[in-house]
Amino acid sequence: MPRAARGWVYVVDNPAMPGVVKVGGTGGSVRRRVRQLFTTGVPRAFVLRCCVRVSDWRLAEAQVHR
């Protein structure tokens, strides 16, 4: 079983996609991760709306998606 990984769960949206939000997680920098999302071919940068420090970001992100 994988070890718990401290990190962040975050919520972003994008002005180019009204009404759509992305929930993600990272063990590193949230701001760096949000900047990386802009390289995925979207016409505008994502906007960070919320982030929460968690003891296991993989588990927490999966629970939010469920």
KOLDRENPA-95934 format. One record per residue: residue in one letter; x, y, z of N, C-alpha, C in turn. Coordinates in steps of 0.02 Angstrom, whole numbers, plus 50000, padded with zeros to 5 digits. Layout:
! KOLDRENPA-95934
AXYZXYZXYZ
...
END
This chain:
! KOLDRENPA-95934
M500434994250000500005000050000500455006250000
P500305011249957500715017249955500685021150021
R501235024250037501285028350098500875034750090
A500575037150143500205043550142500685049150123
A500435053750083500855059250059500535065950078
R500865069450124500625076050142500625080450081
G500135084950077500115089350020499495093750021
W499255095249963498705099949954498175097249907
V497545098849923496995097949876496775105049858
Y496655106149794496495112949771495905112949724
V495605118749716495055119849669495255125749626
V495205124849560495345130149513494775130649463
D494715136449432494265137049375494615141149322
N494275141949265494585145349209494065149649175
P494215156049165493735160549133493525158249063
A493935154149030493765151648964493265145948966
M493135143349027492665137749035492185139249092
P491715143849082491255145749136490865139749163
G490805139449229490425134249261490795127649272
V491415127349251491815121249259492355122549311
V492425117949359492965118349408493385112149404
K494005112749422494465107049425494685106149497
V494625100149522494885098349588495505094249575
G496045095949608496665092249599497035091649664
G497605088449661498025087649719498755087649699
T499175089449747499885089449734500255088749800
G500835085749796501275085349854501765091149855
G501755095249803502225100849798501865107549804
S502115112249766501845119049767501185119449728
V500665121949760500015122749727500075127849670
R500405133349683500465138549631500845135949570
R501365132049582501735129149526501285124449486
R500895120349522500435115649488499925119349446
V499645124849473499155128749436499475131749373
R500095134049379500445136649320500545131249268
Q500695125149291500785119549244500145118149205
L499575119049236498945117749201498845122349141
F499155128249143499085133049088499455130449026
T499895125649033500255122848976499875117248942
T499255115948963498875110348936498455112248876
G498555118248848498195120248788497575124348799
V497435126348860496865130648873497045137848853
P496555141748830496705148448806496865153648861
R496655152348922496775157048977497015153249038
A497355156749082497635153749143497085151849192
F497215146549230496755144549283496825149249342
V496275149849381496255154149440496175149649501
L496635150249548496585146349610496035149249654
R495555145149672494995147349713495055145149786
C495375139349797495405136649865495955131349867
C496295130849923496755125149933496765123550008
V496845117150022496825114650091497405109750100
R497785110750153498335106250170498025099850200
V498255094150177497985087750200498555082850215
S498395077750254498915072950272499045067850217
D498555066750172498635062150116498255065050056
W498615068750013498275072349959497965067649908
R498255061849897497965057149848497285054549872
L497255052649935496635050249965496115055849968
A496315061749990495855067349996495575069349928
E495995069649877495755071449810495245066249785
A495395059849796494935054549775494265055249811
Q494285056849875493665057549913493255063449888
V493585068949871493215074749845492885072949778
H493235069449735492945067449671492355062749679
R492385058449730491825053849742491215057749766
END
